[in-house]
Amino acid sequence: NPHAYTPNTEPRLRVADNLFDSDKVIISDSGGFQLGHGSINFIHPGELAGFYNRNVDEGVVLDIPARSLGDGDILKHTAKIQNLNSTYMKKHLPKDFRLSTVAHGLSLDRVDQFRRDIEDYDADFPIICISGALRFNLLESLHRTLHIIETGKRYEQYHILGVSIPLFYAVLIRLAYVLKKKGIDVLITADSSSPIAFSLKHTYYSQ
């Protein structure tokens, strides 16, 4: 995450002295979670694109997680901001950079509407991030993931943000296997960055 670093501690992995031979993919979150929870006050999409250029292979567009994910008007506004950030960042990133978009919303109909607002504006993304896993139990999170994979545009990769239940990782592996047997061959990934960031905010990271 770019906001875990200062200009002095930023790794700058693409700098000539730090380049190394590896087939590993280096990814970054945008810091939108921290912005949405008041941990930071402002993120400039140009600064975020610069951080991505220097350090990573994949990154999340600067989304603005709404505190009221059930409010259609607020979601419309945050989708508009996300679309503007996408346009700006794409102009400042290499053509081959893998930039991911994000689907927000509490209920599935709100998720669908938000996704339409995103894809009607710009559907040219290889990855979609699925937000909200932190808010639901395992079955609800699984249902949400399946719904997004099986409806709308098909993406190369579906990334679940903020997984806080270790068992969910095992379920995702099984889900990918079942979908492949049905002829739906997609890459499903997940991270725990949101729970870690939330813990840091409340100073109980050691838990």
C-alpha atoms as an extended CHARMM CRD file, in Angstrom:
* protein
*
       207  EXT
         1         1  ASN       CA              0.0000000000        0.0000000000        0.0000000000  PROA      1               0.0000000000
         2         2  PRO       CA              1.5200000000        3.3830000000       -0.9710000000  PROA      2               0.0000000000
         3         3  HSD       CA              0.5380000000        4.9810000000        2.3320000000  PROA      3               0.0000000000
         4         4  ALA       CA              2.5820000000        2.4970000000        4.2960000000  PROA      4               0.0000000000
         5         5  TYR       CA              5.6810000000        4.2390000000        2.9410000000  PROA      5               0.0000000000
         6         6  THR       CA              7.3440000000        7.6340000000        3.0380000000  PROA      6               0.0000000000
         7         7  PRO       CA              9.5080000000        8.9760000000        0.1870000000  PROA      7               0.0000000000
         8         8  ASN       CA             12.5120000000        7.6820000000        2.1670000000  PROA      8               0.0000000000
         9         9  THR       CA             11.2000000000        4.1600000000        2.7870000000  PROA      9               0.0000000000
        10        10  GLU       CA              9.3660000000        3.4970000000       -0.4990000000  PROA      10              0.0000000000
        11        11  PRO       CA             10.9010000000        0.3740000000       -2.0870000000  PROA      11              0.0000000000
        12        12  ARG       CA             11.0070000000        1.7230000000       -5.7060000000  PROA      12              0.0000000000
        13        13  LEU       CA             11.2980000000       -1.7810000000       -7.1410000000  PROA      13              0.0000000000
        14        14  ARG       CA             11.5380000000       -0.5870000000      -10.7520000000  PROA      14              0.0000000000
        15        15  VAL       CA             14.6200000000        1.5480000000      -10.0720000000  PROA      15              0.0000000000
        16        16  ALA       CA             17.6010000000        0.0830000000      -11.9830000000  PROA      16              0.0000000000
        17        17  ASP       CA             19.5620000000       -0.8040000000       -8.8190000000  PROA      17              0.0000000000
        18        18  ASN       CA             16.6040000000       -2.7820000000       -7.4470000000  PROA      18              0.0000000000
        19        19  LEU       CA             15.5560000000       -4.7350000000      -10.5460000000  PROA      19              0.0000000000
        20        20  PHE       CA             15.7350000000       -8.4860000000      -10.1950000000  PROA      20              0.0000000000
        21        21  ASP       CA             14.8560000000      -11.5440000000      -12.2480000000  PROA      21              0.0000000000
        22        22  SER       CA             11.5640000000      -12.9380000000      -11.0250000000  PROA      22              0.0000000000
        23        23  ASP       CA              8.2790000000      -14.2780000000      -12.3630000000  PROA      23              0.0000000000
        24        24  LYS       CA              6.4450000000      -13.0260000000       -9.2690000000  PROA      24              0.0000000000
        25        25  VAL       CA              3.7110000000      -10.4050000000       -9.6920000000  PROA      25              0.0000000000
        26        26  ILE       CA              3.9270000000       -7.4490000000       -7.2980000000  PROA      26              0.0000000000
        27        27  ILE       CA              0.5550000000       -5.8800000000       -6.4850000000  PROA      27              0.0000000000
        28        28  SER       CA             -0.6430000000       -2.9050000000       -4.4870000000  PROA      28              0.0000000000
        29        29  ASP       CA             -3.8780000000       -1.6800000000       -2.9890000000  PROA      29              0.0000000000
        30        30  SER       CA             -4.8690000000        1.9380000000       -3.6320000000  PROA      30              0.0000000000
        31        31  GLY       CA             -5.3570000000        3.1580000000       -0.0570000000  PROA      31              0.0000000000
        32        32  GLY       CA             -9.0670000000        3.7510000000       -0.7060000000  PROA      32              0.0000000000
        33        33  PHE       CA             -9.9440000000        1.7480000000        2.4190000000  PROA      33              0.0000000000
        34        34  GLN       CA             -7.8360000000        4.0540000000        4.5810000000  PROA      34              0.0000000000
        35        35  LEU       CA             -9.4160000000        7.0680000000        2.9010000000  PROA      35              0.0000000000
        36        36  GLY       CA            -12.9270000000        5.7090000000        3.4520000000  PROA      36              0.0000000000
        37        37  HSD       CA            -12.2450000000        5.0740000000        7.1340000000  PROA      37              0.0000000000
        38        38  GLY       CA            -10.6610000000        8.4280000000        7.8770000000  PROA      38              0.0000000000
        39        39  SER       CA             -7.1180000000        7.1370000000        8.3700000000  PROA      39              0.0000000000
        40        40  ILE       CA             -5.8460000000        9.5030000000        5.6590000000  PROA      40              0.0000000000
        41        41  ASN       CA             -7.3800000000       12.6850000000        4.3160000000  PROA      41              0.0000000000
        42        42  PHE       CA             -6.5940000000       12.7740000000        0.5950000000  PROA      42              0.0000000000
        43        43  ILE       CA             -5.0800000000       10.6640000000       -2.1890000000  PROA      43              0.0000000000
        44        44  HSD       CA             -4.1500000000       12.1740000000       -5.5440000000  PROA      44              0.0000000000
        45        45  PRO       CA             -4.6670000000        9.6950000000       -8.4190000000  PROA      45              0.0000000000
        46        46  GLY       CA             -1.5290000000       11.0540000000      -10.1100000000  PROA      46              0.0000000000
        47        47  GLU       CA              0.6190000000       10.3470000000       -7.0480000000  PROA      47              0.0000000000
        48        48  LEU       CA             -0.8960000000        6.8660000000       -6.8120000000  PROA      48              0.0000000000
        49        49  ALA       CA             -0.1270000000        6.2080000000      -10.4980000000  PROA      49              0.0000000000
        50        50  GLY       CA              3.4630000000        7.3520000000       -9.8730000000  PROA      50              0.0000000000
        51        51  PHE       CA              3.8010000000        4.9130000000       -6.9810000000  PROA      51              0.0000000000
        52        52  TYR       CA              2.4560000000        2.0970000000       -9.1760000000  PROA      52              0.0000000000
        53        53  ASN       CA              4.8830000000        2.9880000000      -11.9710000000  PROA      53              0.0000000000
        54        54  ARG       CA              7.8590000000        2.7830000000       -9.6220000000  PROA      54              0.0000000000
        55        55  ASN       CA              6.9370000000       -0.2980000000       -7.6520000000  PROA      55              0.0000000000
        56        56  VAL       CA              4.2940000000       -2.7320000000       -8.8770000000  PROA      56              0.0000000000
        57        57  ASP       CA              2.8770000000       -4.7680000000      -11.7650000000  PROA      57              0.0000000000
        58        58  GLU       CA             -0.7880000000       -4.5490000000      -10.7440000000  PROA      58              0.0000000000
        59        59  GLY       CA             -2.7730000000       -1.9880000000       -8.7710000000  PROA      59              0.0000000000
        60        60  VAL       CA             -6.3080000000       -1.0110000000       -7.8400000000  PROA      60              0.0000000000
        61        61  VAL       CA             -7.8590000000        2.1060000000       -9.3440000000  PROA      61              0.0000000000
        62        62  LEU       CA             -8.4680000000        4.8330000000       -6.7550000000  PROA      62              0.0000000000
        63        63  ASP       CA            -11.9650000000        3.9260000000       -5.5940000000  PROA      63              0.0000000000
        64        64  ILE       CA            -13.8040000000        5.7480000000       -2.8130000000  PROA      64              0.0000000000
        65        65  PRO       CA            -15.4700000000        3.2150000000       -0.4910000000  PROA      65              0.0000000000
        66        66  ALA       CA            -18.7590000000        4.8180000000        0.5660000000  PROA      66              0.0000000000
        67        67  ARG       CA            -19.7150000000        4.5770000000        4.2350000000  PROA      67              0.0000000000
        68        68  SER       CA            -23.3820000000        4.1630000000        3.1800000000  PROA      68              0.0000000000
        69        69  LEU       CA            -23.1760000000        1.2730000000        0.7240000000  PROA      69              0.0000000000
        70        70  GLY       CA            -26.9600000000        0.9270000000        0.6460000000  PROA      70              0.0000000000
        71        71  ASP       CA            -27.5700000000        4.4990000000       -0.5060000000  PROA      71              0.0000000000
        72        72  GLY       CA            -28.0730000000        4.5520000000       -4.2880000000  PROA      72              0.0000000000
        73        73  ASP       CA            -27.3650000000        8.2840000000       -4.6630000000  PROA      73              0.0000000000
        74        74  ILE       CA            -24.0690000000        8.0650000000       -2.7670000000  PROA      74              0.0000000000
        75        75  LEU       CA            -23.0350000000        5.0070000000       -4.7920000000  PROA      75              0.0000000000
        76        76  LYS       CA            -23.8320000000        6.8630000000       -8.0260000000  PROA      76              0.0000000000
        77        77  HSD       CA            -21.5580000000        9.6920000000       -6.9160000000  PROA      77              0.0000000000
        78        78  THR       CA            -18.7090000000        7.3990000000       -5.8330000000  PROA      78              0.0000000000
        79        79  ALA       CA            -18.9580000000        5.4870000000       -9.1410000000  PROA      79              0.0000000000
        80        80  LYS       CA            -18.5980000000        8.8050000000      -10.9840000000  PROA      80              0.0000000000
        81        81  ILE       CA            -15.4700000000        9.6830000000       -8.9510000000  PROA      81              0.0000000000
        82        82  GLN       CA            -14.0230000000        6.1970000000       -9.5430000000  PROA      82              0.0000000000
        83        83  ASN       CA            -14.5890000000        6.5590000000      -13.2950000000  PROA      83              0.0000000000
        84        84  LEU       CA            -12.8300000000        9.9400000000      -13.3670000000  PROA      84              0.0000000000
        85        85  ASN       CA             -9.9070000000        8.4920000000      -11.3910000000  PROA      85              0.0000000000
        86        86  SER       CA             -9.7260000000        5.5530000000      -13.8230000000  PROA      86              0.0000000000
        87        87  THR       CA             -9.4630000000        7.8930000000      -16.8070000000  PROA      87              0.0000000000
        88        88  TYR       CA             -6.7940000000        9.9970000000      -15.1160000000  PROA      88              0.0000000000
        89        89  MET       CA             -4.6930000000        7.0290000000      -13.9520000000  PROA      89              0.0000000000
        90        90  LYS       CA             -4.8110000000        5.2340000000      -17.3040000000  PROA      90              0.0000000000
        91        91  LYS       CA             -3.2600000000        8.3070000000      -18.9110000000  PROA      91              0.0000000000
        92        92  HSD       CA             -0.3650000000        8.1370000000      -16.4290000000  PROA      92              0.0000000000
        93        93  LEU       CA              0.2840000000        4.3670000000      -16.4680000000  PROA      93              0.0000000000
        94        94  PRO       CA              1.9210000000        2.1710000000      -19.1460000000  PROA      94              0.0000000000
        95        95  LYS       CA             -0.4620000000        0.5380000000      -21.6240000000  PROA      95              0.0000000000
        96        96  ASP       CA              0.4390000000       -2.9400000000      -20.3300000000  PROA      96              0.0000000000
        97        97  PHE       CA             -0.1230000000       -2.0750000000      -16.6510000000  PROA      97              0.0000000000
        98        98  ARG       CA             -2.7850000000       -4.3030000000      -15.0910000000  PROA      98              0.0000000000
        99        99  LEU       CA             -5.1790000000       -1.8920000000      -13.4020000000  PROA      99              0.0000000000
       100       100  SER       CA             -8.1830000000       -3.3130000000      -11.5700000000  PROA      100             0.0000000000
       101       101  THR       CA            -11.5940000000       -1.7420000000      -11.0790000000  PROA      101             0.0000000000
       102       102  VAL       CA            -13.7790000000       -2.2060000000       -7.9780000000  PROA      102             0.0000000000
       103       103  ALA       CA            -17.4260000000       -3.1870000000       -7.4320000000  PROA      103             0.0000000000
       104       104  HSD       CA            -19.0820000000       -1.5700000000       -4.3960000000  PROA      104             0.0000000000
       105       105  GLY       CA            -22.5340000000       -1.9060000000       -2.8390000000  PROA      105             0.0000000000
       106       106  LEU       CA            -24.1690000000       -3.5960000000        0.1310000000  PROA      106             0.0000000000
       107       107  SER       CA            -27.0350000000       -5.5200000000       -1.5070000000  PROA      107             0.0000000000
       108       108  LEU       CA            -26.5190000000       -7.4160000000       -4.7600000000  PROA      108             0.0000000000
       109       109  ASP       CA            -28.8240000000       -5.0710000000       -6.6800000000  PROA      109             0.0000000000
       110       110  ARG       CA            -26.6800000000       -2.1220000000       -5.5320000000  PROA      110             0.0000000000
       111       111  VAL       CA            -23.5450000000       -4.0060000000       -6.5880000000  PROA      111             0.0000000000
       112       112  ASP       CA            -25.1130000000       -4.6450000000      -10.0020000000  PROA      112             0.0000000000
       113       113  GLN       CA            -26.0400000000       -0.9810000000      -10.4180000000  PROA      113             0.0000000000
       114       114  PHE       CA            -22.5780000000        0.2000000000       -9.3610000000  PROA      114             0.0000000000
       115       115  ARG       CA            -20.9790000000       -2.2730000000      -11.7500000000  PROA      115             0.0000000000
       116       116  ARG       CA            -23.1730000000       -1.0580000000      -14.6260000000  PROA      116             0.0000000000
       117       117  ASP       CA            -22.2070000000        2.5490000000      -13.8280000000  PROA      117             0.0000000000
       118       118  ILE       CA            -18.5390000000        1.5010000000      -13.9990000000  PROA      118             0.0000000000
       119       119  GLU       CA            -18.7130000000       -0.7040000000      -17.0850000000  PROA      119             0.0000000000
       120       120  ASP       CA            -20.9310000000        1.6390000000      -19.1070000000  PROA      120             0.0000000000
       121       121  TYR       CA            -18.1780000000        4.2350000000      -18.6890000000  PROA      121             0.0000000000
       122       122  ASP       CA            -15.1130000000        1.9830000000      -19.1180000000  PROA      122             0.0000000000
       123       123  ALA       CA            -15.2040000000       -1.8110000000      -19.3250000000  PROA      123             0.0000000000
       124       124  ASP       CA            -11.5520000000       -2.2030000000      -20.3550000000  PROA      124             0.0000000000
       125       125  PHE       CA            -10.1380000000       -3.7780000000      -17.1860000000  PROA      125             0.0000000000
       126       126  PRO       CA             -8.6080000000       -7.2670000000      -16.8080000000  PROA      126             0.0000000000
       127       127  ILE       CA             -9.3860000000       -7.4510000000      -13.0640000000  PROA      127             0.0000000000
       128       128  ILE       CA            -12.3740000000       -6.6080000000      -10.8880000000  PROA      128             0.0000000000
       129       129  CYS       CA            -12.0410000000       -6.3150000000       -7.1090000000  PROA      129             0.0000000000
       130       130  ILE       CA            -14.9940000000       -7.4950000000       -5.0230000000  PROA      130             0.0000000000
       131       131  SER       CA            -15.4250000000       -5.3710000000       -1.9180000000  PROA      131             0.0000000000
       132       132  GLY       CA            -17.4050000000       -6.0100000000        1.2440000000  PROA      132             0.0000000000
       133       133  ALA       CA            -16.1650000000       -9.4820000000        2.2470000000  PROA      133             0.0000000000
       134       134  LEU       CA            -15.2950000000       -8.0260000000        5.6550000000  PROA      134             0.0000000000
       135       135  ARG       CA            -18.9650000000       -7.1450000000        6.2290000000  PROA      135             0.0000000000
       136       136  PHE       CA            -20.4790000000      -10.5970000000        5.7180000000  PROA      136             0.0000000000
       137       137  ASN       CA            -20.2610000000      -14.1580000000        6.9640000000  PROA      137             0.0000000000
       138       138  LEU       CA            -18.6730000000      -16.8880000000        4.8450000000  PROA      138             0.0000000000
       139       139  LEU       CA            -21.8330000000      -17.9700000000        2.9840000000  PROA      139             0.0000000000
       140       140  GLU       CA            -22.8930000000      -14.4080000000        2.1900000000  PROA      140             0.0000000000
       141       141  SER       CA            -19.4050000000      -13.5510000000        0.9540000000  PROA      141             0.0000000000
       142       142  LEU       CA            -19.3640000000      -16.6910000000       -1.2070000000  PROA      142             0.0000000000
       143       143  HSD       CA            -22.7880000000      -15.8670000000       -2.6550000000  PROA      143             0.0000000000
       144       144  ARG       CA            -21.6210000000      -12.3270000000       -3.4340000000  PROA      144             0.0000000000
       145       145  THR       CA            -18.5020000000      -13.6460000000       -5.1830000000  PROA      145             0.0000000000
       146       146  LEU       CA            -20.4280000000      -16.1930000000       -7.2570000000  PROA      146             0.0000000000
       147       147  HSD       CA            -23.0130000000      -13.6080000000       -8.2840000000  PROA      147             0.0000000000
       148       148  ILE       CA            -20.3650000000      -11.1800000000       -9.5710000000  PROA      148             0.0000000000
       149       149  ILE       CA            -18.4910000000      -13.9360000000      -11.4410000000  PROA      149             0.0000000000
       150       150  GLU       CA            -21.6180000000      -15.3370000000      -13.1020000000  PROA      150             0.0000000000
       151       151  THR       CA            -23.2540000000      -12.0410000000      -14.1170000000  PROA      151             0.0000000000
       152       152  GLY       CA            -22.2080000000       -9.1830000000      -16.3740000000  PROA      152             0.0000000000
       153       153  LYS       CA            -18.8510000000       -8.8530000000      -18.0960000000  PROA      153             0.0000000000
       154       154  ARG       CA            -16.3900000000      -11.7440000000      -17.6990000000  PROA      154             0.0000000000
       155       155  TYR       CA            -13.0270000000      -10.6720000000      -16.2370000000  PROA      155             0.0000000000
       156       156  GLU       CA             -9.6700000000      -12.4670000000      -16.3600000000  PROA      156             0.0000000000
       157       157  GLN       CA             -9.3120000000      -12.1900000000      -12.5840000000  PROA      157             0.0000000000
       158       158  TYR       CA            -11.6520000000      -11.6970000000       -9.6200000000  PROA      158             0.0000000000
       159       159  HSD       CA             -9.9200000000      -10.3550000000       -6.5150000000  PROA      159             0.0000000000
       160       160  ILE       CA            -11.7450000000      -10.4390000000       -3.1670000000  PROA      160             0.0000000000
       161       161  LEU       CA            -10.7320000000       -7.5600000000       -0.9260000000  PROA      161             0.0000000000
       162       162  GLY       CA            -10.4430000000       -7.8020000000        2.8330000000  PROA      162             0.0000000000
       163       163  VAL       CA            -10.8660000000      -11.5160000000        3.5720000000  PROA      163             0.0000000000
       164       164  SER       CA            -10.7140000000      -11.9530000000        7.3510000000  PROA      164             0.0000000000
       165       165  ILE       CA            -11.8220000000      -15.6170000000        7.6080000000  PROA      165             0.0000000000
       166       166  PRO       CA             -8.9900000000      -18.1160000000        6.8660000000  PROA      166             0.0000000000
       167       167  LEU       CA            -11.5240000000      -20.8060000000        5.9200000000  PROA      167             0.0000000000
       168       168  PHE       CA            -12.7180000000      -18.5400000000        3.1000000000  PROA      168             0.0000000000
       169       169  TYR       CA             -9.3890000000      -19.0160000000        1.3070000000  PROA      169             0.0000000000
       170       170  ALA       CA             -9.9510000000      -22.7850000000        1.2160000000  PROA      170             0.0000000000
       171       171  VAL       CA            -13.5000000000      -22.2630000000       -0.0470000000  PROA      171             0.0000000000
       172       172  LEU       CA            -12.2420000000      -19.9720000000       -2.8290000000  PROA      172             0.0000000000
       173       173  ILE       CA             -9.8080000000      -22.6520000000       -4.0180000000  PROA      173             0.0000000000
       174       174  ARG       CA            -12.6660000000      -25.1530000000       -4.1370000000  PROA      174             0.0000000000
       175       175  LEU       CA            -14.9180000000      -22.6220000000       -5.8630000000  PROA      175             0.0000000000
       176       176  ALA       CA            -12.3480000000      -22.0390000000       -8.6290000000  PROA      176             0.0000000000
       177       177  TYR       CA            -12.1400000000      -25.8280000000       -9.1690000000  PROA      177             0.0000000000
       178       178  VAL       CA            -15.9370000000      -26.2350000000       -9.3690000000  PROA      178             0.0000000000
       179       179  LEU       CA            -16.2970000000      -23.3000000000      -11.7770000000  PROA      179             0.0000000000
       180       180  LYS       CA            -13.5500000000      -24.7170000000      -14.0190000000  PROA      180             0.0000000000
       181       181  LYS       CA            -15.4010000000      -28.0580000000      -14.2230000000  PROA      181             0.0000000000
       182       182  LYS       CA            -18.4540000000      -26.0610000000      -15.3670000000  PROA      182             0.0000000000
       183       183  GLY       CA            -16.3720000000      -24.4230000000      -18.1120000000  PROA      183             0.0000000000
       184       184  ILE       CA            -15.8480000000      -21.1110000000      -16.3040000000  PROA      184             0.0000000000
       185       185  ASP       CA            -12.0720000000      -20.7460000000      -16.1380000000  PROA      185             0.0000000000
       186       186  VAL       CA            -11.2740000000      -17.6420000000      -14.0670000000  PROA      186             0.0000000000
       187       187  LEU       CA             -8.5040000000      -16.6610000000      -11.6840000000  PROA      187             0.0000000000
       188       188  ILE       CA             -9.7870000000      -15.9930000000       -8.1470000000  PROA      188             0.0000000000
       189       189  THR       CA             -7.4680000000      -14.2510000000       -5.6740000000  PROA      189             0.0000000000
       190       190  ALA       CA             -7.8810000000      -12.6380000000       -2.2630000000  PROA      190             0.0000000000
       191       191  ASP       CA             -6.0510000000      -10.5530000000        0.3200000000  PROA      191             0.0000000000
       192       192  SER       CA             -6.2480000000       -9.5380000000        3.9680000000  PROA      192             0.0000000000
       193       193  SER       CA             -5.1240000000       -5.9280000000        3.5650000000  PROA      193             0.0000000000
       194       194  SER       CA             -8.3740000000       -4.3810000000        4.8360000000  PROA      194             0.0000000000
       195       195  PRO       CA             -8.4340000000       -6.2860000000        8.1740000000  PROA      195             0.0000000000
       196       196  ILE       CA             -4.7410000000       -5.4850000000        8.6700000000  PROA      196             0.0000000000
       197       197  ALA       CA             -5.3280000000       -1.7980000000        7.9080000000  PROA      197             0.0000000000
       198       198  PHE       CA             -8.3470000000       -1.7220000000       10.2200000000  PROA      198             0.0000000000
       199       199  SER       CA             -6.2620000000       -3.3090000000       13.0020000000  PROA      199             0.0000000000
       200       200  LEU       CA             -3.4910000000       -0.7690000000       12.4920000000  PROA      200             0.0000000000
       201       201  LYS       CA             -5.9940000000        2.0510000000       12.7980000000  PROA      201             0.0000000000
       202       202  HSD       CA             -7.1620000000        0.6730000000       16.1480000000  PROA      202             0.0000000000
       203       203  THR       CA             -3.5960000000       -0.1230000000       17.3150000000  PROA      203             0.0000000000
       204       204  TYR       CA             -4.1270000000       -3.8450000000       17.8820000000  PROA      204             0.0000000000
       205       205  TYR       CA             -2.0980000000       -5.1020000000       14.9230000000  PROA      205             0.0000000000
       206       206  SER       CA             -0.4220000000       -7.7370000000       17.1270000000  PROA      206             0.0000000000
       207       207  GLN       CA             -3.7460000000       -9.5890000000       17.3510000000  PROA      207             0.0000000000
